Amino acid sequence: MNNLNNLIKQIESLNPGKNILSVFDSSFKRYGMVYTDFKVDDLMKYIESNNIVKDEIVYIADIPEMRKELSAQLDPIINTIYAGLDVQVGVCYGKNNALNALEYHQGSEVYIVGEDMIMLLGSDEDIKWPEGTYDSSLIKFFYTPKGTVIELKGGCLHYAPVNVYEKKGFNVIVSLLKNTNTPLDFKIGNNFGNNFKDKLLIAKNSWFIAHPEFKAAKESGWHLGINGENFVFKTL
């Protein structure tokens, strides 16, 4: 734990004013859980052997052959957390050093962490409706070490993690409820009740809110509702 604290201090020294906590801190319980009893050695080997460090963020929602190959260690995690629900298991990797956006889903999101990273997290309870705005000062920073299994609760605001090491990037195996982030096949804007939430809906089970400085979201016409600083990190 001392090594962990020392590493966090190193990152904070590069990023003055950012209070970086560990996912083992009690404050993380608002956003999710850390699992430490699962065997993940084969999962770490798979991530390491398939690690492609790119400057952009790559997300592949579902890789059935990976799930089959790694079922001995993936199935206990999936069954424990989702209790038999139909889920997809894929990967997300690359480099990222900024907040840029936040999203949330119904149902948990699970990260099997293949490289040290920092998660920028919030809660959908703090989105201001009907405007669909969010104050970035509410974001919490959580250092997440390689080898941990993380469950983010449904409604937890998150986006791409920040990589700790410039050369290594970040790399996670990620699972969500089946069909999350697939194209919408129903009309939005006329749903019953609080349809102002539809302005954030960009895919099935994916509500997305971006910072005005996030060029890709602006060009896509997605909702620019994050107010305040667009946090940028320096990496080791």
Order of alpha helices (4+ residues) and beta strands (2+ residues): alpha-beta-beta-alpha-beta-alpha-alpha-beta-beta-beta-beta-beta-beta-beta-beta-beta-beta-beta-beta-alpha-beta
